[in-house]
Amino acid sequence: MKKLLISIILISLTCSLFAQKSSKTDLAIPYDSTVNFLGKNATGYTGQELFLMGLDKPSQAYGYSGFILKYKKDDGLLNDEKNIYKSNDNYNSRYEDLAHKYFHVLEVIKHPKGKQGEVSTNTDFYLKLQELTSGDIVYYKYDVNAEYTFPFIVRGYFEKQRQLFTGNVYVLSDSELKMSRNIVTGKAITPITGQKWKCTDVNIDNSTNELSLILQNPGGVKISVPFSILKAEGIKTIYTESEADSYTKQFNQNNFRRILQNKIRVGMTKEMTRLAWGEPTDITTKGATELWSYPAGNLTFRGDKIISTK
């Protein structure tokens, strides 16, 4: 009887421990290094290292918002100055004291005022951070819907992007090249249409405060190109080597060069036109023809090809 009782107790304890372990495992979301902003999956930041990006010149005087010392005393709108980490006159944190610092995420805490299944405040979590230089403990108010104001780059994400993009080869449009500068001399470069550029590194551009590709041409000239152009809507300005080779084969070399120069001519197809000029602002059908309207002018198509650029 005593052995049976002991067995029952052991089984109960085992089940209880397993249930607790399963519960914790369900809550733990592994970090996806292909994504910088995790939205509602904020617990994935636990254990990660965050780099605090800089701010543009006009914003530097205002400093960083969302860094507080005691999250339970957070009143949501205007915190007591004493509860703001390294407070400035704008009830934010001083730019010069935080910019380009690294933070370790010790814990991700659900907002204490949040309710199960609903969002009662704009801030859904607090990231408990330790600033690596000073060892200071600070809490960052994390809004699951505020990707564009998230001021950090996750080290794991950064390293993953470096791994994915270094060594890739790209072809840029002339318009993109004309805006680029030699990162050694700071001078404008001379565009060579169709030239191939190899990605030698990925870094954080302090002027744009975003990840950038470091591209080098065969002559050794290096330029910095922001990640944003890889996913930018509108006129395509960057092509992978395989895309460029495919379009050259599909359209012929001269036509692809025109696309890179954002030039249009009679005989070009709708696909070529969209690559060179983007989507039209308006399309009007007139019998067997279509009139595509652009800020630069109107194009008339019959079937799939341009028959007039007037």
N, C-alpha and C positions, 0 to 999 in steps of 0.2 A: 504493500500500500504506500509506504514511504517512497519507494523507488518510482512508483507511478506518479505520485504527487510532484516529485522532483523533475520528472520528465515533462509533465504538463507545464511547470513553471519555466523550464528551459525553452520549451517550444514557444511559449507566450512571449518570453523575452526576445527570442530570435525573430519572431514575427514582428514585434514592436520595433526592433532595431532596423529590420529590413524595410518596414513601412516608412520610418524616418529617413532612411538612406534614399529610398525611392523618391520621397517627397522633395528632398534636397536636389537630387539629380534632375527631377523634372523642372525645377526652378532655374538650374544652371544652364545657360545657353552658351555654347562654345563660340568664341570670337571668329567671325568670318573675315579673313584678312583681305578679301577682295572688295570689302565695303568699308568706308570710313565712318559713315553715319549709320547707326543701327536702329534708329527710330524706337519702336516699342520694345525691341530686344536689347534694351540698355544693359541688362545684367551681363551681356557678353563683354563689356568693357572691364570687368573685374580682372585685376592682375595685369592689365595692359599699361603701356607707357604712352603718354600724350604729350605732343609738342604744341605749345601755344603760339599760334601764328601772330604776326604783326597786324597792325591796323593801318588804314590809309591815313594820310596826313591830316585831313579834317577831323577824323574820328579819334586821333591820338589824345587830344586835349580832354575828351570826354572819358577816356579809359575803357576798361572792361566791365561789363555788367554781369551779375550772376554769381560772383565769388563772395561767399559769406563764411563766417566763423562758426556759427551755431545754427544748424538748419531748423531746429525746433523753435527758434525764436524768429524765424523768417515770417514777416507779415505780408509777403506777397508783392506789395507795390513799393513802398518807401521804407527801407530798413533803417533801423537805428544806425547812425554812423559808426558806433562802436562794434556793430555786428558785420560790417563790411570789411573784407580783407584789404588792407593797405588803402584805406579810403582816400578819395580826393574830394574836391569841392563840389563835384557833381553827383555825389552819393554812388560813385562807382569806384573800381580799383585802379590805382595809378598805372598808366601804360608803361612807364619806364621801369617799374618794379616787377612787371609780369611778362612783358613781351619776350618771346623766344625762350621761355623757361620750359623745363620738362617736369611732368607730374606723373606719379605712379598712382593708379586707381586701386585703392585699398578695398573699397566696398561700393556697391550700388544700392542705394536705399530708396524704397518706395516712399512717395510723398505721404507723410503722416495723416494728411487730411483727405487723401484719396480713398474712394470706396470701391469695393469689389465690383468689377464689371462696368464702372463708369469713371469719367474724368471730371473731378470737381474743381480742379485748378488747371492753369495753363502749364504748370510745371508738374511732371509726372514722377520724376526721380531726382535724387541728389547723388552726384558722384563724390564720394569721399576721396580726396586727393592728398598726396604728400609731395610737396615741392622738393625736388631732388637735391638742390643746392643747399637750401636752408633747413630742410626737414620739416617745414611748417605744414600743419594739417589744415586743410581748407575744404569747403563744400561748394560744388558747382551746381547751380540750378539747371537741370537738364529738361528741355522741352522736347517731347517726342515728335512734334510737328515743325520744329525750327531748324531744319537742316542748313539753311542758308546763313543762319547766325551762329552755328556751331563753330567755335573758334579754334578747335584742335585738329591736328593730324595725328592719327594713331601710328606709332612707330611700326607696328606689324603691317599695316596697310601700306605705308611708305616703302618698306623693304620689299613687299610683294610687287608693287608697281615697278620698282627698280629691277626686280628679277624678270618681270613680264616684258618690259619695254627695251631694256638695254640690249643692243645688238640688232634691233629692228631697223629697217631701212624705209624711208619715206620720200615722197615727191610732193612739194608744196606749190600752190598756185603763186603766180607772180605777185598778186595783191598781198599775200601773206609775207612773202619775202621782202617786199618793199617796206613793210612795217618792222622788219627784224633788224637787230643791231648786232654787230660783232661783239661778243661778250668780253673780249680782251681789250679792244680799242674803244668800244662804245660808238663806233661810227656805223653809218648805214652801209649795207652790203650791196653789191651789184647783182641783181637777179639773173640767173641763167635758167631759162625755161626748161623744165624737165630734168634738171639736175637732181641726183639722188643724194639724200642726206642720211647718215647713219646715227642712230641714237647711241651716244657714248655714256650717258648717265641720266638719272632723274634726280632733281633737287627741288628745294622749296625756294621759289623766287620771292625775295624780300620786297620787290617793287609791286608785285601783284598779289602776294600772300596766298599763292596756290602752287600746287605741284606743276613742274614744268619739265619738258623733255629737253635735254641738251643734245643738239644735233650738230654733226660735223660733215662738211663736204669733202670731196677728194683733195682739195687744196689745203685742208687743215683749218679752215674758218669755222668757228663755232657760234651758234645762235641758241637762244632760249625760246622755246615755244610752249605756251600754256596748255595744260591738259584740256582746257575747256574747248579748244578747237576740234578735239577728237570727237566730241559729241554735239558740236554746235549745229543748230538748225539753220536752214537757209542755204546759201551758196557753199558748196563743199570746197574747202581750201587745203586739205591735206589728204593724201592717198598713201596707202601702204604700197610697198614695192610690187606685191602681187596684183593689187588693184590697178596700179599704173601700167604694168605689163599687159594686163588683160584688156584694158581700155585702148591701149596702143594697138593691140592686135585687132580689136573689134572695130575701132573707128579709123585706123591708120595713124601714123605718127603726126602728120600735119594737123589733122583734126583734133587730136588730143592736145597738141601744143596750143591750139586756139582756145580750147577749153581752159587750160591752165592760165591763159592770158585773158580769160573772160571775154573772148571775142566771138561774134556770131557771123555766119555767112549763109547765103542761099544754099540749100541742099542738106543742111544739118538736120538731124532727126530731133524728135521731142526729147529723147533721153539725153542727147548731147546738149540740147538747149537748157534743160533743167540743171545739168552739171555746171554749165558756164554762167547762167544767169539766175538760177534758182526757180522757184515757182512763180508764175505770172500773178499779177494782182487781179486780173480779170480775164475770162475767156468768153468770147462772143462767137457764136456759130452763124455763118452766113452761107446758106446753101451747102456747097461741097467744101467750103473753106472754114477755118477757124482763125480768129484774130486774138492773139495773145498780147495782153497789155503789160508793159513794164515801165518803171520810171525812166529807163534809158530809151524807150521807144516801143513801137508796135511791130509784131512779127505775124506774118500770115502763113498758115499751114494749109496744104492740101494733102490729106492723108497724114503720113508721118513726117513729111519733110517741109522745111521752110521754102516758100516760093517768092516771098518778098520781105524785105527788112525796112520798108518805108511806112 
